């Protein structure tokens, strides 16, 4: 089992940057594939990015490609989401999620067993 705690959210102007962090508990962090999701008010939770246990395989939703970068540091039990060129439509609560790495990167929330509490990202125009 793993517990996840996100941080790094905040208020930023359009075009700005933020780096989200997700700290995981447990000694088996390197066994987990990690994902970032977001949920805006009145909308369903949507996939943002994910990466494999090694960080060697990554996957992004089209709307963030070229602007967001997901990475991880297994020695620190932490996964990151670097967000650049932020847009007002990126405003949402951002969640990190974990699942045992099966060699496939999943983009549906139901495929992830563990979730953090979320961190708010607000992008002003």
Protein Blocks (a to p, Z undefined) as FASTA:
>chain_A
ZZdddehiacddehiacddddddedjklmmpccddddddehiacddfbdcdfkopaccdd
fklgokaccdddfklopacdddehiafklgccddddddddehiacfbfklpfbdcebjad
dddZZ
